[in-house]
């Protein structure tokens, strides 16, 4: 059904935001997209009828400009870099000034007051900042995305190896495109999720040993999981030039995962979207050429 509301989607070059935009456009929703630069991805959005705003999360005037005329907004700040709390504060104030009626916030399952991960603790504080606006906010706390395997695809390609510090920790990987579909639904009609915090999981729970077996089956070659210590992983990622903020986050949430914080499943994703979530085998099959 066509709707007259207008929504703002941030992080528009990412997979979850991209999937949200596609779903919104399909349903006749007017979309603004905040992008960091006017590249080919931005041009593609324009060609689809999206109003593209080029701006910086850490520039209040840019965020205030993007928020004008918007009914609902999706906040998604990259976990790879610092700056979340400044960006959240700017987003919150701009949304309040513009009279935004609904916010969907991308948080993470490990967000909590006493998290040892700087990013996870910042997400918890960020949730509280958005709550202070008085605008109904839906906080999404997904577990690890299946897309994270793409970050280590070179190691899989070249060495048939997965080197991670997750031990025997278990989680149900969620596909970010499925998350994007949920975002689109909640931006238009948050229903009973308005003002709620939702933990989101994929359909099936595994440890990385089991995940490597699934990938082996899809690729028809043996992929081995080699668990490493937090110290070893820190050294490996540091040599690859990863941002210290990201390394600090991953090593601490890895410990959370080992201790069971990421475990579990639920049907919330399917209830929000009305669609069966993507399995890990389906994701690996779709991305087979990347590995």
C-alpha positions in Angstrom: 0.0 0.0 0.0 1.3 3.5 -0.9 2.0 5.7 2.0 2.8 9.5 2.2 5.3 9.4 5.0 9.0 10.3 4.5 11.8 8.4 6.1 15.5 9.1 6.6 17.9 6.2 6.2 21.5 6.6 7.4 24.4 4.3 6.6 22.7 4.1 3.2 25.7 2.4 1.5 25.5 -0.6 3.9 23.7 -3.8 3.3 21.0 -3.4 6.0 20.2 0.2 5.0 20.3 -0.8 1.3 17.8 -3.6 1.9 15.6 -1.2 4.0 15.6 1.4 1.1 14.7 -1.3 -1.4 11.7 -2.4 0.7 10.6 1.1 1.4 10.7 2.1 -2.3 8.8 -1.0 -3.2 6.0 0.1 -0.9 5.9 3.6 -2.2 7.6 5.3 0.7 9.5 8.5 0.1 13.1 8.0 1.1 16.0 10.3 2.1 19.4 8.7 2.4 22.4 10.2 4.2 25.7 9.2 2.5 29.2 10.1 3.3 30.2 10.9 -0.3 28.7 11.2 -3.7 30.1 8.1 -5.2 28.6 5.5 -7.6 26.5 4.0 -4.8 24.9 7.4 -4.2 24.2 7.8 -7.9 22.4 4.5 -8.0 20.2 5.6 -5.1 19.4 8.8 -7.0 18.5 6.8 -10.1 16.0 4.8 -8.0 14.2 8.0 -6.8 16.0 8.4 -3.4 16.7 11.9 -2.2 20.4 11.7 -1.4 22.0 14.0 1.2 25.8 14.0 1.4 26.9 14.7 4.9 28.9 13.7 7.9 27.5 12.0 11.1 29.8 14.1 13.1 28.6 17.4 11.6 25.5 18.6 13.4 24.4 20.9 10.5 24.6 18.0 8.1 22.4 15.8 10.3 19.9 18.7 10.9 19.7 19.3 7.2 19.0 15.6 6.5 16.3 15.4 9.1 14.1 18.2 7.6 10.7 17.0 6.6 11.2 13.5 7.9 8.5 11.4 9.7 10.8 8.6 10.8 14.5 7.9 10.8 16.9 5.0 11.0 20.2 5.5 12.9 23.0 3.2 11.9 26.6 4.2 12.8 29.5 2.0 11.7 30.9 -0.1 14.6 34.4 -0.1 13.0 35.2 3.5 14.0 34.8 5.7 17.1 32.4 8.6 17.4 29.1 6.9 18.1 28.1 9.0 21.1 28.7 12.3 19.3 26.8 11.1 16.3 24.0 9.8 18.5 23.7 13.2 20.3 23.6 15.1 17.0 21.0 12.7 15.6 18.9 12.9 18.7 18.8 16.6 18.8 18.2 17.0 15.1 15.3 14.5 15.2 13.7 16.3 18.2 14.1 19.7 16.5 12.6 18.4 13.2 9.6 16.8 15.0 10.4 13.2 13.9 7.8 10.8 15.2 9.7 7.4 15.1 13.3 6.4 15.4 14.7 2.9 14.7 18.2 2.5 16.2 20.8 0.0 15.3 22.4 -1.2 18.5 24.0 -4.6 19.3 23.2 -7.6 21.4 26.2 -6.9 23.8 25.1 -3.4 24.6 25.0 -2.9 28.3 26.1 -0.6 31.1 29.0 -2.8 32.3 30.3 -4.0 28.9 34.1 -4.1 28.6 33.8 -3.3 24.9 33.9 0.5 24.4 31.6 0.3 21.4 29.1 -1.9 23.2 29.0 0.3 26.2 28.6 3.4 23.9 25.7 1.7 22.2 24.0 1.3 25.6 24.6 5.0 26.4 23.5 5.9 22.9 20.2 4.1 23.5 19.7 6.2 26.6 20.4 9.4 24.7 17.8 8.6 22.1 15.3 7.7 24.8 15.8 11.1 26.4 14.4 12.8 23.2 10.9 11.6 24.1 10.5 10.3 20.6 9.4 6.6 20.5 12.5 4.6 19.7 12.8 0.9 18.7 16.3 -0.3 19.6 17.5 -3.3 17.6 20.1 -5.5 19.2 21.1 -8.1 16.6 23.6 -10.8 17.2 26.6 -11.2 14.9 25.9 -10.9 11.2 26.7 -13.7 8.8 28.2 -11.0 6.6 31.2 -10.9 9.0 32.5 -13.9 7.2 33.1 -11.7 4.2 35.7 -9.7 6.3 37.9 -12.8 6.5 37.2 -14.1 3.0 40.9 -13.7 1.9 42.0 -16.1 4.6 39.3 -18.6 3.6 40.2 -18.2 -0.1 44.0 -18.5 0.4 44.3 -20.8 3.4 41.0 -22.6 3.8 41.1 -21.3 7.3 39.0 -19.3 9.8 41.0 -17.7 12.6 38.9 -16.1 15.2 38.9 -15.8 19.0 35.4 -17.2 19.6 36.3 -20.5 21.1 33.3 -22.7 21.4 30.9 -19.7 21.7 27.5 -20.1 20.0 25.3 -17.6 18.1 22.6 -17.6 15.5 24.0 -15.5 12.6 21.6 -12.9 11.2 21.6 -11.7 7.6 21.9 -7.9 7.4 19.4 -7.9 4.5 16.8 -9.5 6.7 17.6 -6.9 9.3 17.1 -4.2 6.7 13.6 -5.6 5.9 12.8 -5.4 9.6 14.0 -1.8 9.7 11.8 -0.9 6.8 8.7 -2.4 8.4 9.4 -0.6 11.7 10.0 2.8 10.2 6.6 2.7 8.6 4.6 0.9 11.2 6.4 0.2 14.5 3.2 -1.2 16.1 3.9 -2.9 19.4 7.6 -2.4 19.1 7.5 1.4 19.7 9.7 2.2 22.7 11.0 -1.4 22.9 14.4 -3.1 22.8 14.4 -6.2 20.6 17.1 -8.9 20.6 17.3 -10.3 17.0 18.7 -13.6 16.0 19.1 -15.7 12.9 17.1 -18.9 12.5 19.8 -21.4 13.6 22.5 -21.4 16.4 26.0 -22.8 15.8 29.6 -22.5 17.1 32.3 -21.6 14.5 33.3 -25.3 14.2 29.8 -26.1 12.9 29.8 -22.9 10.7 33.0 -24.0 9.1 31.5 -27.4 8.3 28.5 -25.7 6.6 30.9 -23.5 4.6 33.0 -26.6 3.7 29.9 -28.3 2.4 28.8 -25.3 0.3 32.3 -24.8 -1.2 33.0 -28.5 -1.5 36.4 -28.2 0.2 37.6 -28.4 3.8 37.5 -25.1 5.7 39.1 -25.4 9.2 38.3 -23.3 12.2 41.4 -22.4 14.2 40.4 -20.7 17.5 43.0 -18.3 18.8 43.5 -16.3 22.0 42.4 -12.7 22.3 46.1 -11.7 22.3 46.8 -13.6 19.1 43.8 -12.1 17.4 44.8 -8.6 18.5 48.3 -9.1 17.0 46.9 -10.5 13.8 44.4 -7.7 13.2 46.8 -5.0 14.3 49.2 -6.2 11.6 46.4 -6.0 9.1 45.9 -2.3 10.0 42.6 -2.6 11.8 41.5 0.4 13.8 42.3 0.0 17.5 38.7 0.8 18.4 37.6 -2.1 16.3 40.1 -4.5 17.8 39.2 -3.5 21.3 35.5 -4.1 20.5 35.9 -7.5 18.8 38.2 -9.0 21.4 35.8 -8.1 24.3 32.6 -9.2 22.6 34.4 -12.4 21.6 34.7 -13.0 25.4 31.0 -12.2 25.8 30.3 -14.8 23.1 32.4 -17.4 24.8 30.5 -16.7 28.0 27.1 -17.3 26.3 25.9 -13.7 25.8 25.2 -14.2 22.1 23.5 -17.5 22.4 19.8 -18.2 21.8 17.2 -17.8 19.0 13.8 -16.1 18.7 11.1 -15.6 16.1 11.0 -11.8 16.4 12.6 -11.3 13.1 10.1 -13.4 11.2 7.2 -11.8 13.2 8.3 -8.3 12.2 9.1 -9.0 8.5 6.6 -11.8 7.8 9.3 -13.7 6.0 11.5 -16.6 6.8 15.0 -15.4 7.8 18.0 -16.4 5.8 19.9 -19.5 7.0 23.7 -19.6 7.1 23.8 -22.2 4.4 21.7 -20.0 2.1 24.0 -17.0 2.8 27.1 -19.0 2.0 25.5 -20.4 -1.1 24.6 -16.8 -2.3 28.1 -15.5 -1.6 29.9 -18.7 -2.7 32.1 -16.9 -5.3 33.4 -14.5 -2.6 35.1 -17.5 -0.8 
